[in-house]
Amino acid sequence: MTSTTASTGEASTGPATVGGIAGAPTAARAAQLARRAEGGQDSAPVEVTAPFTGLPTVTLPQATDPDVRAVFARARAAQRAWSARPVTERQRVLRRLGELILGRQEEILNLVQVEAGKARIDAFDEVSATALVAGYYGRHSAKFLGARRAAGVIPVATKAGEIRHPKGVVAVISPWNYPLALTAMDVLPALAAGNAVVQKPDNQTALSALWLHELAEEAGLPAGVWRIVLGRGSRIGDAIAEESDYLCFTGSTPTGKVLAEKIAKRLTGYSLELGGKNPMIVLPDANVAKAAAGAVTACFSSAGQLCVSVERIYVHENVREEFTRAFVTKTQALRLGAELGFGADMGSLTSTAQLAAVSAHVEDARAKGAAILTGGRARPDLGPLFYEPTIVTDVTEDVALFREETFGPVVAIYGYTDLDDAIERANDTEYGLNASVWSGSGAAGWAVASRLRAGTVNVNEGYAATFGSVGLPMGGMKASGVGRRNGRDGLLKYTEVQSIAVQRGVRLRPPRLVPGSAWAKGMTAGLRLLGKLPGR
C-alpha cells in the first residue's frame, strides 16, 4: 500500500494550529468551542491530542456530578418554551442548520480529521450524513408528530386518536468515532420532537459536537435547549442516567448493559447502539471486482472504527481465489496519510487503546497459524497511531478475532460451499448490527438478507445504503442494542404517546332497564359484524 506523510504545523504560518497540523483550526478557535461546554470550573481539565501527531489540540473542562444535575435543571426549564413552539418552526431551524453545515463544511472537515484521525473522504461522510438528517427531520417531523386518528370501539359513536408529547430532557452519550454524524442522528430528532437535550460527547472528539451546537444556535435554536457537558462516565454517568427522561447511548455492549440496568430502576426509556461483528457474504454469481472494491470500503472506512463496518467475509469457493486476489490488490493500493485534504484513502486509528487492541488481535491470529495476506503492522513512520489495513485467512475458532469485535482495519476471509452454512455462520455471533450481501441478482441478495439476524443489511453495498437512507430505522439485534435511530422510529422514540377517545351517544354499558344478557347478545352480534369487515 502507498503512504503519505503527516502534515505538521512546522510548514504553516500564522497562529498556532491544533495538533501542530497545517491547515487545522487555530488553538484560539478550539478554545472558543470548548467554552461552549457547561460546568467543570472545579474539576481538573483534560488535554486532548491529535491522532495524526500526538500533539495537543485543546484543553477541555470536565463537569462534576453536581454540575450535570444543575445543567439538567436548566435544560428542563428551557424545554417548556421550546416544546410550546409549533413543530413547523422547529423544522425550519433544522432546515437552516442543514444549509449551514454544507456551507461551512471546510472547518468541520478539518476538525473531524484532526480529532478522529480520519481520511477526509470519511470525514465528508459525516458532513453528508449530518446534512441528510437535518433535512429529513426538517421536512417530515410535522407529519410524524401530528395527531393520528384510530378506529373507535363503536364506529361513528367513538372518535379516537393519539397525540404525541415530548419526553422532556433527553440525554445523549455520543462516541468518539463518528462525532458529527452520530451527534446529529441522535440530537436533532430529539430537538424536533420538542425535547431539550443534554449531550455528553467523548472528550477526544468533543469539538466536532460543539461546532454543530454552535451552528444550531446560529440556525435559530434557542440558547439552553441543547446543552453539552464533558466528563468521564465514571464521574458523571450516574447523574446523566438519574436526571434524564430518556437516554440515548452509542458505545460498547458492556457499558450499554450497565446503563440499561441503571435506567430500568427508574422506569424511563432508552435506546442503545452497541457492538458488532458484521459479516459479508459473497454469492457465487456476484460481480467479483465490484464485491472486492465494496469490501475495501466496507472494511477500512474510518480505519475500521465504524460500528457497521465489516469484519468477516464469507466467499463461495467458486470465486474465493479470484475475490481474495482482487481484494488484496485493491487494499494494497490504499494510500495512508495524515494530511488535511483528499489525498489519503485511509487515516489513523484514534487512540492508543485502539492501536493496542488491533495489534493484539493480529498478533494473536498470527501466533495461532492465521495467514496475513496483507498489512499486519503498525506504521509509526506515518504517525503514532497508524496501522495498515489487514486481511487475514485460515482463522480458527480459538483466535480472538474470530468472535470478538476488533473495531479496526482488520478483516478475516472464510470460504463456503453451501449457502445455508454461510448464513448460519454469519448469524453465529452474539451481535446483530449490520451485514452485507453481494449477488448478481437483487432478488437473490434480498432473499439472503432477509435470513440474516442484523438490524440493517445492505445488498451490493457494505453499509452506506442503509446508513445514508435516513428514512430507514437503524439499530441492532441481540447484543448490538435496543431501539432504533433514523426514520419515523428515530423521532417517535423521543415522545410519549397519549390516546384520547370521545364517546358520543351510545353508552358502553347497558342502560338501566336493559338486561345484561340482552346487552351482551347485541354486542356479540355487533362484534361478529365488525370481524367480517375488510382490513385496511
Order of alpha helices (4+ residues) and beta strands (2+ residues): beta-alpha-beta-beta-alpha-alpha-alpha-alpha-beta-beta-beta-alpha-beta-alpha-beta-alpha-beta-alpha-beta-beta-alpha-beta-alpha-beta-alpha-beta-beta-beta-alpha-beta-alpha-beta-alpha-beta-alpha-beta-alpha
